[in-house]
Amino acid sequence: MHITVIKRDGTKVPFSLHKIERVTTAAGLTSEEAKTLAAQVEAALATNNKTEVTSLEIRDMVLTKLRSVNEYAANMFAWYQKTKD
């Protein structure tokens, strides 16, 4: 299934597991934890049969899943996201 991400500026890009892996690893997850979390996000999107999703929806999904895996990493991710706004 091909999923398109609608970014804040309105541009559309293909969904990338690697981006989720990169930011969650930077937040404090191990490489394996990051891969698992990214796969869970992709599976959730596929379950919803969505072909387009906003970057903010993905951010919220990542944050929710991070909180269940590693609270420190979730806080770091949330802090970083606030600095981007």
PyMOL Python script that loads the backbone (N, CA, C, O; Angstrom):
from pymol import cmd

cmd.read_pdbstr("""\
ATOM      1  N   MET A   1       0.845  -1.180   0.000  1.00  0.00           N
ATOM      2  CA  MET A   1       0.000   0.000   0.000  1.00  0.00           C
ATOM      3  C   MET A   1       0.892   1.245   0.000  1.00  0.00           C
ATOM      4  O   MET A   1       1.831   1.351   0.788  1.00  0.00           O
ATOM      5  N   HIS A   2       0.586   2.166  -0.880  1.00  0.00           N
ATOM      6  CA  HIS A   2       1.342   3.409  -0.993  1.00  0.00           C
ATOM      7  C   HIS A   2       0.635   4.483  -0.165  1.00  0.00           C
ATOM      8  O   HIS A   2      -0.548   4.756  -0.368  1.00  0.00           O
ATOM      9  N   ILE A   3       1.372   5.090   0.770  1.00  0.00           N
ATOM     10  CA  ILE A   3       0.806   6.126   1.622  1.00  0.00           C
ATOM     11  C   ILE A   3       1.526   7.437   1.329  1.00  0.00           C
ATOM     12  O   ILE A   3       2.756   7.486   1.294  1.00  0.00           O
ATOM     13  N   THR A   4       0.757   8.492   1.121  1.00  0.00           N
ATOM     14  CA  THR A   4       1.298   9.819   0.881  1.00  0.00           C
ATOM     15  C   THR A   4       1.141  10.660   2.138  1.00  0.00           C
ATOM     16  O   THR A   4       0.083  10.661   2.767  1.00  0.00           O
ATOM     17  N   VAL A   5       2.194  11.370   2.496  1.00  0.00           N
ATOM     18  CA  VAL A   5       2.176  12.243   3.661  1.00  0.00           C
ATOM     19  C   VAL A   5       2.008  13.682   3.190  1.00  0.00           C
ATOM     20  O   VAL A   5       2.742  14.160   2.324  1.00  0.00           O
ATOM     21  N   ILE A   6       1.032  14.359   3.774  1.00  0.00           N
ATOM     22  CA  ILE A   6       0.804  15.769   3.477  1.00  0.00           C
ATOM     23  C   ILE A   6       1.503  16.574   4.565  1.00  0.00           C
ATOM     24  O   ILE A   6       1.104  16.549   5.729  1.00  0.00           O
ATOM     25  N   LYS A   7       2.551  17.287   4.170  1.00  0.00           N
ATOM     26  CA  LYS A   7       3.334  18.064   5.122  1.00  0.00           C
ATOM     27  C   LYS A   7       2.614  19.358   5.480  1.00  0.00           C
ATOM     28  O   LYS A   7       1.622  19.723   4.849  1.00  0.00           O
ATOM     29  N   ARG A   8       3.120  20.044   6.493  1.00  0.00           N
ATOM     30  CA  ARG A   8       2.482  21.275   6.976  1.00  0.00           C
ATOM     31  C   ARG A   8       2.344  22.333   5.890  1.00  0.00           C
ATOM     32  O   ARG A   8       1.373  23.089   5.869  1.00  0.00           O
ATOM     33  N   ASP A   9       3.328  22.383   4.982  1.00  0.00           N
ATOM     34  CA  ASP A   9       3.290  23.398   3.926  1.00  0.00           C
ATOM     35  C   ASP A   9       2.431  22.978   2.732  1.00  0.00           C
ATOM     36  O   ASP A   9       2.339  23.701   1.740  1.00  0.00           O
ATOM     37  N   GLY A  10       1.802  21.800   2.838  1.00  0.00           N
ATOM     38  CA  GLY A  10       0.918  21.326   1.791  1.00  0.00           C
ATOM     39  C   GLY A  10       1.573  20.412   0.765  1.00  0.00           C
ATOM     40  O   GLY A  10       0.880  19.805  -0.052  1.00  0.00           O
ATOM     41  N   THR A  11       2.886  20.306   0.796  1.00  0.00           N
ATOM     42  CA  THR A  11       3.552  19.410  -0.140  1.00  0.00           C
ATOM     43  C   THR A  11       3.265  17.964   0.241  1.00  0.00           C
ATOM     44  O   THR A  11       2.960  17.654   1.393  1.00  0.00           O
ATOM     45  N   LYS A  12       3.368  17.101  -0.740  1.00  0.00           N
ATOM     46  CA  LYS A  12       3.099  15.684  -0.518  1.00  0.00           C
ATOM     47  C   LYS A  12       4.360  14.880  -0.810  1.00  0.00           C
ATOM     48  O   LYS A  12       5.029  15.086  -1.822  1.00  0.00           O
ATOM     49  N   VAL A  13       4.670  13.952   0.108  1.00  0.00           N
ATOM     50  CA  VAL A  13       5.843  13.094  -0.027  1.00  0.00           C
ATOM     51  C   VAL A  13       5.441  11.665   0.306  1.00  0.00           C
ATOM     52  O   VAL A  13       4.454  11.453   1.011  1.00  0.00           O
ATOM     53  N   PRO A  14       6.184  10.685  -0.188  1.00  0.00           N
ATOM     54  CA  PRO A  14       5.886   9.295   0.166  1.00  0.00           C
ATOM     55  C   PRO A  14       6.180   9.037   1.652  1.00  0.00           C
ATOM     56  O   PRO A  14       7.107   9.615   2.219  1.00  0.00           O
ATOM     57  N   PHE A  15       5.391   8.178   2.258  1.00  0.00           N
ATOM     58  CA  PHE A  15       5.621   7.769   3.642  1.00  0.00           C
ATOM     59  C   PHE A  15       6.973   7.075   3.736  1.00  0.00           C
ATOM     60  O   PHE A  15       7.334   6.288   2.861  1.00  0.00           O
ATOM     61  N   SER A  16       7.718   7.368   4.796  1.00  0.00           N
ATOM     62  CA  SER A  16       9.045   6.794   4.967  1.00  0.00           C
ATOM     63  C   SER A  16       9.222   6.241   6.381  1.00  0.00           C
ATOM     64  O   SER A  16       9.174   6.978   7.366  1.00  0.00           O
ATOM     65  N   LEU A  17       9.425   4.937   6.452  1.00  0.00           N
ATOM     66  CA  LEU A  17       9.740   4.312   7.740  1.00  0.00           C
ATOM     67  C   LEU A  17      11.036   4.875   8.298  1.00  0.00           C
ATOM     68  O   LEU A  17      11.172   5.053   9.508  1.00  0.00           O
ATOM     69  N   HIS A  18      11.981   5.152   7.421  1.00  0.00           N
ATOM     70  CA  HIS A  18      13.308   5.593   7.851  1.00  0.00           C
ATOM     71  C   HIS A  18      13.271   6.928   8.592  1.00  0.00           C
ATOM     72  O   HIS A  18      14.071   7.157   9.500  1.00  0.00           O
ATOM     73  N   LYS A  19      12.355   7.802   8.214  1.00  0.00           N
ATOM     74  CA  LYS A  19      12.244   9.082   8.910  1.00  0.00           C
ATOM     75  C   LYS A  19      11.784   8.866  10.349  1.00  0.00           C
ATOM     76  O   LYS A  19      12.297   9.495  11.275  1.00  0.00           O
ATOM     77  N   ILE A  20      10.825   7.981  10.526  1.00  0.00           N
ATOM     78  CA  ILE A  20      10.345   7.681  11.879  1.00  0.00           C
ATOM     79  C   ILE A  20      11.458   7.018  12.680  1.00  0.00           C
ATOM     80  O   ILE A  20      11.670   7.357  13.844  1.00  0.00           O
ATOM     81  N   GLU A  21      12.164   6.086  12.073  1.00  0.00           N
ATOM     82  CA  GLU A  21      13.276   5.419  12.746  1.00  0.00           C
ATOM     83  C   GLU A  21      14.338   6.439  13.167  1.00  0.00           C
ATOM     84  O   GLU A  21      14.856   6.380  14.282  1.00  0.00           O
ATOM     85  N   ARG A  22      14.653   7.366  12.273  1.00  0.00           N
ATOM     86  CA  ARG A  22      15.694   8.353  12.549  1.00  0.00           C
ATOM     87  C   ARG A  22      15.322   9.254  13.730  1.00  0.00           C
ATOM     88  O   ARG A  22      16.133   9.459  14.633  1.00  0.00           O
ATOM     89  N   VAL A  23      14.088   9.796  13.724  1.00  0.00           N
ATOM     90  CA  VAL A  23      13.718  10.729  14.792  1.00  0.00           C
ATOM     91  C   VAL A  23      13.519  10.020  16.129  1.00  0.00           C
ATOM     92  O   VAL A  23      13.813  10.590  17.180  1.00  0.00           O
ATOM     93  N   THR A  24      13.025   8.787  16.098  1.00  0.00           N
ATOM     94  CA  THR A  24      12.828   8.089  17.374  1.00  0.00           C
ATOM     95  C   THR A  24      14.156   7.589  17.941  1.00  0.00           C
ATOM     96  O   THR A  24      14.314   7.493  19.158  1.00  0.00           O
ATOM     97  N   THR A  25      15.097   7.276  17.074  1.00  0.00           N
ATOM     98  CA  THR A  25      16.441   6.919  17.554  1.00  0.00           C
ATOM     99  C   THR A  25      17.100   8.156  18.165  1.00  0.00           C
ATOM    100  O   THR A  25      17.742   8.070  19.211  1.00  0.00           O
ATOM    101  N   ALA A  26      16.940   9.293  17.514  1.00  0.00           N
ATOM    102  CA  ALA A  26      17.491  10.542  18.039  1.00  0.00           C
ATOM    103  C   ALA A  26      16.866  10.898  19.391  1.00  0.00           C
ATOM    104  O   ALA A  26      17.513  11.511  20.240  1.00  0.00           O
ATOM    105  N   ALA A  27      15.610  10.510  19.579  1.00  0.00           N
ATOM    106  CA  ALA A  27      14.916  10.791  20.837  1.00  0.00           C
ATOM    107  C   ALA A  27      15.350   9.858  21.966  1.00  0.00           C
ATOM    108  O   ALA A  27      15.132  10.156  23.140  1.00  0.00           O
ATOM    109  N   GLY A  28      15.971   8.716  21.605  1.00  0.00           N
ATOM    110  CA  GLY A  28      16.473   7.841  22.665  1.00  0.00           C
ATOM    111  C   GLY A  28      16.159   6.362  22.527  1.00  0.00           C
ATOM    112  O   GLY A  28      16.578   5.572  23.372  1.00  0.00           O
ATOM    113  N   LEU A  29      15.435   5.961  21.488  1.00  0.00           N
ATOM    114  CA  LEU A  29      15.159   4.539  21.306  1.00  0.00           C
ATOM    115  C   LEU A  29      16.376   3.831  20.710  1.00  0.00           C
ATOM    116  O   LEU A  29      17.211   4.452  20.051  1.00  0.00           O
ATOM    117  N   THR A  30      16.460   2.537  20.950  1.00  0.00           N
ATOM    118  CA  THR A  30      17.471   1.743  20.273  1.00  0.00           C
ATOM    119  C   THR A  30      17.040   1.584  18.819  1.00  0.00           C
ATOM    120  O   THR A  30      15.891   1.853  18.470  1.00  0.00           O
ATOM    121  N   SER A  31      17.948   1.157  17.997  1.00  0.00           N
ATOM    122  CA  SER A  31      17.640   0.954  16.578  1.00  0.00           C
ATOM    123  C   SER A  31      16.497  -0.040  16.407  1.00  0.00           C
ATOM    124  O   SER A  31      15.595   0.178  15.598  1.00  0.00           O
ATOM    125  N   GLU A  32      16.534  -1.128  17.167  1.00  0.00           N
ATOM    126  CA  GLU A  32      15.476  -2.141  17.076  1.00  0.00           C
ATOM    127  C   GLU A  32      14.129  -1.596  17.538  1.00  0.00           C
ATOM    128  O   GLU A  32      13.104  -1.846  16.905  1.00  0.00           O
ATOM    129  N   GLU A  33      14.134  -0.845  18.650  1.00  0.00           N
ATOM    130  CA  GLU A  33      12.884  -0.251  19.139  1.00  0.00           C
ATOM    131  C   GLU A  33      12.310   0.713  18.097  1.00  0.00           C
ATOM    132  O   GLU A  33      11.101   0.741  17.866  1.00  0.00           O
ATOM    133  N   ALA A  34      13.183   1.494  17.475  1.00  0.00           N
ATOM    134  CA  ALA A  34      12.750   2.458  16.468  1.00  0.00           C
ATOM    135  C   ALA A  34      12.150   1.753  15.253  1.00  0.00           C
ATOM    136  O   ALA A  34      11.134   2.197  14.720  1.00  0.00           O
ATOM    137  N   LYS A  35      12.766   0.668  14.817  1.00  0.00           N
ATOM    138  CA  LYS A  35      12.243  -0.088  13.677  1.00  0.00           C
ATOM    139  C   LYS A  35      10.877  -0.683  14.007  1.00  0.00           C
ATOM    140  O   LYS A  35       9.967  -0.658  13.178  1.00  0.00           O
ATOM    141  N   THR A  36      10.737  -1.212  15.210  1.00  0.00           N
ATOM    142  CA  THR A  36       9.463  -1.793  15.636  1.00  0.00           C
ATOM    143  C   THR A  36       8.376  -0.723  15.690  1.00  0.00           C
ATOM    144  O   THR A  36       7.263  -0.941  15.212  1.00  0.00           O
ATOM    145  N   LEU A  37       8.697   0.429  16.271  1.00  0.00           N
ATOM    146  CA  LEU A  37       7.725   1.505  16.379  1.00  0.00           C
ATOM    147  C   LEU A  37       7.309   1.997  14.996  1.00  0.00           C
ATOM    148  O   LEU A  37       6.123   2.217  14.752  1.00  0.00           O
ATOM    149  N   ALA A  38       8.260   2.171  14.099  1.00  0.00           N
ATOM    150  CA  ALA A  38       7.947   2.631  12.739  1.00  0.00           C
ATOM    151  C   ALA A  38       7.038   1.629  12.029  1.00  0.00           C
ATOM    152  O   ALA A  38       6.099   2.017  11.335  1.00  0.00           O
ATOM    153  N   ALA A  39       7.320   0.356  12.206  1.00  0.00           N
ATOM    154  CA  ALA A  39       6.487  -0.679  11.589  1.00  0.00           C
ATOM    155  C   ALA A  39       5.073  -0.663  12.169  1.00  0.00           C
ATOM    156  O   ALA A  39       4.106  -0.907  11.448  1.00  0.00           O
ATOM    157  N   GLN A  40       4.948  -0.379  13.461  1.00  0.00           N
ATOM    158  CA  GLN A  40       3.627  -0.296  14.087  1.00  0.00           C
ATOM    159  C   GLN A  40       2.827   0.881  13.532  1.00  0.00           C
ATOM    160  O   GLN A  40       1.621   0.772  13.311  1.00  0.00           O
ATOM    161  N   VAL A  41       3.506   2.004  13.309  1.00  0.00           N
ATOM    162  CA  VAL A  41       2.831   3.171  12.730  1.00  0.00           C
ATOM    163  C   VAL A  41       2.362   2.846  11.318  1.00  0.00           C
ATOM    164  O   VAL A  41       1.229   3.154  10.947  1.00  0.00           O
ATOM    165  N   GLU A  42       3.235   2.225  10.536  1.00  0.00           N
ATOM    166  CA  GLU A  42       2.865   1.855   9.166  1.00  0.00           C
ATOM    167  C   GLU A  42       1.687   0.884   9.160  1.00  0.00           C
ATOM    168  O   GLU A  42       0.781   1.013   8.337  1.00  0.00           O
ATOM    169  N   ALA A  43       1.696  -0.082  10.068  1.00  0.00           N
ATOM    170  CA  ALA A  43       0.609  -1.056  10.145  1.00  0.00           C
ATOM    171  C   ALA A  43      -0.706  -0.381  10.538  1.00  0.00           C
ATOM    172  O   ALA A  43      -1.765  -0.723  10.011  1.00  0.00           O
ATOM    173  N   ALA A  44      -0.636   0.572  11.458  1.00  0.00           N
ATOM    174  CA  ALA A  44      -1.845   1.295  11.867  1.00  0.00           C
ATOM    175  C   ALA A  44      -2.420   2.090  10.701  1.00  0.00           C
ATOM    176  O   ALA A  44      -3.637   2.141  10.521  1.00  0.00           O
ATOM    177  N   LEU A  45      -1.556   2.704   9.919  1.00  0.00           N
ATOM    178  CA  LEU A  45      -2.023   3.452   8.753  1.00  0.00           C
ATOM    179  C   LEU A  45      -2.649   2.519   7.725  1.00  0.00           C
ATOM    180  O   LEU A  45      -3.682   2.840   7.137  1.00  0.00           O
ATOM    181  N   ALA A  46      -2.031   1.373   7.510  1.00  0.00           N
ATOM    182  CA  ALA A  46      -2.548   0.402   6.547  1.00  0.00           C
ATOM    183  C   ALA A  46      -3.893  -0.153   7.005  1.00  0.00           C
ATOM    184  O   ALA A  46      -4.779  -0.386   6.182  1.00  0.00           O
ATOM    185  N   THR A  47      -4.053  -0.364   8.304  1.00  0.00           N
ATOM    186  CA  THR A  47      -5.302  -0.873   8.859  1.00  0.00           C
ATOM    187  C   THR A  47      -6.448   0.103   8.612  1.00  0.00           C
ATOM    188  O   THR A  47      -7.588  -0.302   8.390  1.00  0.00           O
ATOM    189  N   ASN A  48      -6.126   1.396   8.655  1.00  0.00           N
ATOM    190  CA  ASN A  48      -7.143   2.426   8.435  1.00  0.00           C
ATOM    191  C   ASN A  48      -7.445   2.624   6.958  1.00  0.00           C
ATOM    192  O   ASN A  48      -8.319   3.415   6.604  1.00  0.00           O
ATOM    193  N   ASN A  49      -6.721   1.904   6.084  1.00  0.00           N
ATOM    194  CA  ASN A  49      -6.883   2.017   4.637  1.00  0.00           C
ATOM    195  C   ASN A  49      -6.734   3.442   4.133  1.00  0.00           C
ATOM    196  O   ASN A  49      -7.396   3.840   3.175  1.00  0.00           O
ATOM    197  N   LYS A  50      -5.868   4.206   4.776  1.00  0.00           N
ATOM    198  CA  LYS A  50      -5.632   5.577   4.350  1.00  0.00           C
ATOM    199  C   LYS A  50      -4.552   5.592   3.275  1.00  0.00           C
ATOM    200  O   LYS A  50      -3.544   4.894   3.384  1.00  0.00           O
ATOM    201  N   THR A  51      -4.769   6.384   2.248  1.00  0.00           N
ATOM    202  CA  THR A  51      -3.734   6.561   1.231  1.00  0.00           C
ATOM    203  C   THR A  51      -3.030   7.890   1.420  1.00  0.00           C
ATOM    204  O   THR A  51      -1.929   8.089   0.907  1.00  0.00           O
ATOM    205  N   GLU A  52      -3.664   8.812   2.162  1.00  0.00           N
ATOM    206  CA  GLU A  52      -3.042  10.085   2.506  1.00  0.00           C
ATOM    207  C   GLU A  52      -3.214  10.339   3.996  1.00  0.00           C
ATOM    208  O   GLU A  52      -4.255  10.039   4.581  1.00  0.00           O
ATOM    209  N   VAL A  53      -2.173  10.895   4.593  1.00  0.00           N
ATOM    210  CA  VAL A  53      -2.190  11.201   6.019  1.00  0.00           C
ATOM    211  C   VAL A  53      -1.347  12.452   6.229  1.00  0.00           C
ATOM    212  O   VAL A  53      -0.366  12.674   5.518  1.00  0.00           O
ATOM    213  N   THR A  54      -1.731  13.267   7.205  1.00  0.00           N
ATOM    214  CA  THR A  54      -0.941  14.473   7.456  1.00  0.00           C
ATOM    215  C   THR A  54       0.267  14.125   8.331  1.00  0.00           C
ATOM    216  O   THR A  54       0.265  13.138   9.066  1.00  0.00           O
ATOM    217  N   SER A  55       1.282  14.959   8.226  1.00  0.00           N
ATOM    218  CA  SER A  55       2.470  14.761   9.050  1.00  0.00           C
ATOM    219  C   SER A  55       2.114  14.909  10.531  1.00  0.00           C
ATOM    220  O   SER A  55       2.740  14.276  11.381  1.00  0.00           O
ATOM    221  N   LEU A  56       1.126  15.731  10.843  1.00  0.00           N
ATOM    222  CA  LEU A  56       0.704  15.904  12.236  1.00  0.00           C
ATOM    223  C   LEU A  56       0.031  14.636  12.778  1.00  0.00           C
ATOM    224  O   LEU A  56       0.201  14.294  13.948  1.00  0.00           O
ATOM    225  N   GLU A  57      -0.731  13.944  11.928  1.00  0.00           N
ATOM    226  CA  GLU A  57      -1.337  12.684  12.352  1.00  0.00           C
ATOM    227  C   GLU A  57      -0.245  11.654  12.664  1.00  0.00           C
ATOM    228  O   GLU A  57      -0.333  10.912  13.642  1.00  0.00           O
ATOM    229  N   ILE A  58       0.766  11.628  11.827  1.00  0.00           N
ATOM    230  CA  ILE A  58       1.876  10.697  12.061  1.00  0.00           C
ATOM    231  C   ILE A  58       2.599  11.074  13.337  1.00  0.00           C
ATOM    232  O   ILE A  58       2.940  10.206  14.141  1.00  0.00           O
ATOM    233  N   ARG A  59       2.838  12.366  13.528  1.00  0.00           N
ATOM    234  CA  ARG A  59       3.504  12.821  14.755  1.00  0.00           C
ATOM    235  C   ARG A  59       2.745  12.360  15.990  1.00  0.00           C
ATOM    236  O   ARG A  59       3.350  11.870  16.943  1.00  0.00           O
ATOM    237  N   ASP A  60       1.427  12.513  15.982  1.00  0.00           N
ATOM    238  CA  ASP A  60       0.618  12.108  17.131  1.00  0.00           C
ATOM    239  C   ASP A  60       0.681  10.600  17.362  1.00  0.00           C
ATOM    240  O   ASP A  60       0.746  10.144  18.503  1.00  0.00           O
ATOM    241  N   MET A  61       0.661   9.831  16.278  1.00  0.00           N
ATOM    242  CA  MET A  61       0.760   8.369  16.409  1.00  0.00           C
ATOM    243  C   MET A  61       2.114   7.969  16.990  1.00  0.00           C
ATOM    244  O   MET A  61       2.196   7.113  17.871  1.00  0.00           O
ATOM    245  N   VAL A  62       3.166   8.597  16.487  1.00  0.00           N
ATOM    246  CA  VAL A  62       4.518   8.294  16.977  1.00  0.00           C
ATOM    247  C   VAL A  62       4.610   8.630  18.463  1.00  0.00           C
ATOM    248  O   VAL A  62       5.126   7.831  19.246  1.00  0.00           O
ATOM    249  N   LEU A  63       4.122   9.786  18.855  1.00  0.00           N
ATOM    250  CA  LEU A  63       4.196  10.197  20.255  1.00  0.00           C
ATOM    251  C   LEU A  63       3.423   9.244  21.162  1.00  0.00           C
ATOM    252  O   LEU A  63       3.903   8.888  22.239  1.00  0.00           O
ATOM    253  N   THR A  64       2.243   8.832  20.740  1.00  0.00           N
ATOM    254  CA  THR A  64       1.443   7.888  21.531  1.00  0.00           C
ATOM    255  C   THR A  64       2.187   6.567  21.711  1.00  0.00           C
ATOM    256  O   THR A  64       2.240   6.029  22.817  1.00  0.00           O
ATOM    257  N   LYS A  65       2.753   6.051  20.639  1.00  0.00           N
ATOM    258  CA  LYS A  65       3.477   4.787  20.717  1.00  0.00           C
ATOM    259  C   LYS A  65       4.765   4.938  21.514  1.00  0.00           C
ATOM    260  O   LYS A  65       5.150   4.024  22.243  1.00  0.00           O
ATOM    261  N   LEU A  66       5.434   6.078  21.387  1.00  0.00           N
ATOM    262  CA  LEU A  66       6.651   6.325  22.158  1.00  0.00           C
ATOM    263  C   LEU A  66       6.374   6.304  23.652  1.00  0.00           C
ATOM    264  O   LEU A  66       7.159   5.767  24.433  1.00  0.00           O
ATOM    265  N   ARG A  67       5.252   6.892  24.041  1.00  0.00           N
ATOM    266  CA  ARG A  67       4.913   6.942  25.471  1.00  0.00           C
ATOM    267  C   ARG A  67       4.774   5.541  26.067  1.00  0.00           C
ATOM    268  O   ARG A  67       5.073   5.327  27.242  1.00  0.00           O
ATOM    269  N   SER A  68       4.321   4.599  25.258  1.00  0.00           N
ATOM    270  CA  SER A  68       4.155   3.241  25.778  1.00  0.00           C
ATOM    271  C   SER A  68       5.476   2.465  25.797  1.00  0.00           C
ATOM    272  O   SER A  68       5.587   1.440  26.470  1.00  0.00           O
ATOM    273  N   VAL A  69       6.468   2.953  25.063  1.00  0.00           N
ATOM    274  CA  VAL A  69       7.757   2.249  24.975  1.00  0.00           C
ATOM    275  C   VAL A  69       8.805   2.880  25.883  1.00  0.00           C
ATOM    276  O   VAL A  69       9.513   2.181  26.608  1.00  0.00           O
ATOM    277  N   ASN A  70       8.898   4.228  25.838  1.00  0.00           N
ATOM    278  CA  ASN A  70       9.983   4.904  26.539  1.00  0.00           C
ATOM    279  C   ASN A  70       9.534   6.340  26.820  1.00  0.00           C
ATOM    280  O   ASN A  70       9.501   7.173  25.914  1.00  0.00           O
ATOM    281  N   GLU A  71       9.194   6.618  28.058  1.00  0.00           N
ATOM    282  CA  GLU A  71       8.675   7.934  28.434  1.00  0.00           C
ATOM    283  C   GLU A  71       9.707   9.040  28.192  1.00  0.00           C
ATOM    284  O   GLU A  71       9.352  10.131  27.747  1.00  0.00           O
ATOM    285  N   TYR A  72      10.972   8.763  28.482  1.00  0.00           N
ATOM    286  CA  TYR A  72      12.025   9.758  28.258  1.00  0.00           C
ATOM    287  C   TYR A  72      12.107  10.115  26.771  1.00  0.00           C
ATOM    288  O   TYR A  72      12.159  11.293  26.416  1.00  0.00           O
ATOM    289  N   ALA A  73      12.118   9.114  25.916  1.00  0.00           N
ATOM    290  CA  ALA A  73      12.184   9.349  24.474  1.00  0.00           C
ATOM    291  C   ALA A  73      10.947  10.123  24.010  1.00  0.00           C
ATOM    292  O   ALA A  73      11.046  10.990  23.142  1.00  0.00           O
ATOM    293  N   ALA A  74       9.791   9.811  24.583  1.00  0.00           N
ATOM    294  CA  ALA A  74       8.558  10.528  24.233  1.00  0.00           C
ATOM    295  C   ALA A  74       8.685  12.001  24.600  1.00  0.00           C
ATOM    296  O   ALA A  74       8.277  12.870  23.830  1.00  0.00           O
ATOM    297  N   ASN A  75       9.249  12.287  25.772  1.00  0.00           N
ATOM    298  CA  ASN A  75       9.425  13.677  26.193  1.00  0.00           C
ATOM    299  C   ASN A  75      10.412  14.412  25.286  1.00  0.00           C
ATOM    300  O   ASN A  75      10.195  15.575  24.946  1.00  0.00           O
ATOM    301  N   MET A  76      11.484  13.742  24.896  1.00  0.00           N
ATOM    302  CA  MET A  76      12.465  14.351  23.993  1.00  0.00           C
ATOM    303  C   MET A  76      11.842  14.612  22.628  1.00  0.00           C
ATOM    304  O   MET A  76      12.070  15.670  22.040  1.00  0.00           O
ATOM    305  N   PHE A  77      11.067  13.674  22.121  1.00  0.00           N
ATOM    306  CA  PHE A  77      10.395  13.832  20.839  1.00  0.00           C
ATOM    307  C   PHE A  77       9.418  15.006  20.900  1.00  0.00           C
ATOM    308  O   PHE A  77       9.387  15.838  19.994  1.00  0.00           O
ATOM    309  N   ALA A  78       8.629  15.070  21.959  1.00  0.00           N
ATOM    310  CA  ALA A  78       7.653  16.153  22.120  1.00  0.00           C
ATOM    311  C   ALA A  78       8.358  17.498  22.217  1.00  0.00           C
ATOM    312  O   ALA A  78       7.907  18.476  21.619  1.00  0.00           O
ATOM    313  N   TRP A  79       9.456  17.561  22.959  1.00  0.00           N
ATOM    314  CA  TRP A  79      10.212  18.799  23.084  1.00  0.00           C
ATOM    315  C   TRP A  79      10.724  19.259  21.717  1.00  0.00           C
ATOM    316  O   TRP A  79      10.612  20.434  21.366  1.00  0.00           O
ATOM    317  N   TYR A  80      11.277  18.336  20.963  1.00  0.00           N
ATOM    318  CA  TYR A  80      11.805  18.672  19.638  1.00  0.00           C
ATOM    319  C   TYR A  80      10.689  19.161  18.718  1.00  0.00           C
ATOM    320  O   TYR A  80      10.873  20.125  17.975  1.00  0.00           O
ATOM    321  N   GLN A  81       9.545  18.506  18.766  1.00  0.00           N
ATOM    322  CA  GLN A  81       8.433  18.910  17.917  1.00  0.00           C
ATOM    323  C   GLN A  81       7.966  20.315  18.250  1.00  0.00           C
ATOM    324  O   GLN A  81       7.576  21.064  17.355  1.00  0.00           O
ATOM    325  N   LYS A  82       8.001  20.689  19.541  1.00  0.00           N
ATOM    326  CA  LYS A  82       7.604  22.042  19.937  1.00  0.00           C
ATOM    327  C   LYS A  82       8.578  23.080  19.408  1.00  0.00           C
ATOM    328  O   LYS A  82       8.179  24.197  19.080  1.00  0.00           O
ATOM    329  N   THR A  83       9.848  22.722  19.322  1.00  0.00           N
ATOM    330  CA  THR A  83      10.835  23.694  18.831  1.00  0.00           C
ATOM    331  C   THR A  83      10.658  23.939  17.338  1.00  0.00           C
ATOM    332  O   THR A  83      11.082  24.976  16.831  1.00  0.00           O
ATOM    333  N   LYS A  84      10.041  23.007  16.632  1.00  0.00           N
ATOM    334  CA  LYS A  84       9.805  23.155  15.188  1.00  0.00           C
ATOM    335  C   LYS A  84       8.608  24.047  14.900  1.00  0.00           C
ATOM    336  O   LYS A  84       8.534  24.673  13.843  1.00  0.00           O
ATOM    337  N   ASP A  85       7.668  24.105  15.841  1.00  0.00           N
ATOM    338  CA  ASP A  85       6.434  24.882  15.617  1.00  0.00           C
ATOM    339  C   ASP A  85       6.684  26.324  15.605  1.00  0.00           C
ATOM    340  O   ASP A  85       5.753  27.110  15.429  1.00  0.00           O
TER     341      ASP A  85
END
""", "prot")
cmd.dss("prot")
cmd.show_as("cartoon", "prot")
cmd.util.cbc("prot")
cmd.orient("prot")
